[in-house]
Amino acid sequence: MTLIKTSILSAISTAIKIIAGFVSIKIVAVYIGPSGLALMGQFQNFISMMSGIAGAGVNSGVIKYTAEHYADEEIKRKIWSSALQISLVLIIPMAIAIIFLADFISLKLFNTIQYSSIFIVFAISIVFFVLNGLLTSILNGQKEIKKLTILNIVGSLLGLLITVYLVINYELYGALIAGVISQSIVFFVTLVFVLKSSWFKLSMFLGSIDNEYRNKLLKFSLMFLTYATMTPLSHMYVRDYIGTNIGWDEAGYWQAIWRISETYLMLITTTLSIYYLPKLSSIQDKSELKSELLYGYKIIIPIVITMALGIYIFRDFIIQILFTEAFSPMAELFLYQLIGDVIKIAAWLLGYIMVAKAMVKMAVISEVFFVWSFVGFVVLFVDMYGLIGVTIAFMVNYFIYMIFLYFSLKGHLNG
């Protein structure tokens, strides 16, 4: 499937995701306000981090090796059964730890133990998060793009309905619990799609761990777990830093602009994950790899620039539609955030080469360094310029990251 065809299918599901995401943002903004949105961001980062750790970060490896060995059923059995068992080893102890530490975690994230029960619910349902991630990764590697598109649409609509109902009735508590319940329900939808696939056999997930593919998957595990822990932790720190030094409403403004970026960039990031990783994984020739990369820049970057420019022009209108009058001070954050978004996607196009080619050491070191250099830039620029310094830090950090990737990967593109 070509990049353009994948982009069209991604656009369909992403358009629905964007609409559902924006409606969800509006509901949350109206009922819990800027400070509540900031706390919701803290919880979402926690969910992301714990789910990533519980899944052992093997999903990118599953996509890569499933795509590479598309026609070899025996190798795929080794990949899938190894991935499942690696994940299951971590789920039980993690769930028990979260249950026992629920009060402590709630106090650290929300400054109250009022929300401890949410972490207990999450601990019980974390197995569904992990299994859903594994099954969708297999669908991706099997190049079942249409099924992934439908799953994304169903997941978006279910998440929206659950969020709207719970937020309206239970406000912040409802917003937090919605993030747990919706993902658990989506797993059962994914399971139905997988069971109906011609390639599905239960035996493909059974058997002992294969040492060769265990080690290969764990290479990706190291890369993903670095991202799954470092990025949420840094965002939690940044949000807490803003809340402590400026105010929690201001932390909510940053969370709001971040949600806008995440939502409109779904078109691009979905295309990259569905198309680029399997595609780059299958390319061995350097000239072909370079050609594919340049093709990606030619198609994707103009789209990102156009979207970012449109959002900047209509930023005041967007704030009115998506949020409330209480969020109007966030207008100053758009310029540098949107410039940073363009640079971010330009960097990610390069960064996917590291994942596709399993460049573990480089990926881990660069991720750790640039995640925490962002935090350092935040502290520096917030002290200098106030809240807008967060978006300046975002832009500067991704620019340096892009330059680093360019010079580090030149040898893999030329030869």
Secondary structure, DSSP 8 states (H G I E B T S, - for coil): --HHHHHHHHHHHHHHHHHHHHHHHHHHHHHHHHHHHHHHHHHHHHHHHHHHHHTTT-HHHHHHHHHHTTT-HHHHHHHHHHHHHHHHHHHHHHHHHHHHTHHHHHHHHHSSSTTHHHHHHHHHHHHHHHHHHHHHHHHHHTT-HHHHHHHHHHHHHHHHHHHHHHHHHHHHHHHHHHHHHHHHHHHHHHHHHHHTSTT--GGGG-S---HHHHHHHHHHHHHHHHHHHHHHHHHHHHHHHHHHHT-HHHHHHHHHHHHHHHHHTHHHHHHIIIIIHHHHHH---HHHHHHHHHHHHHHHHHHHHHHHHHHHHTHHHHHHHHS-GGGGGGGGGHHHHHHHHHHHHHHHHHHHHHHHTT-HHHHHHHHHHHHHHHHHHHHHHHHHHTTHHHHHHHHHHHHHHHHHHHHHHHHHH--
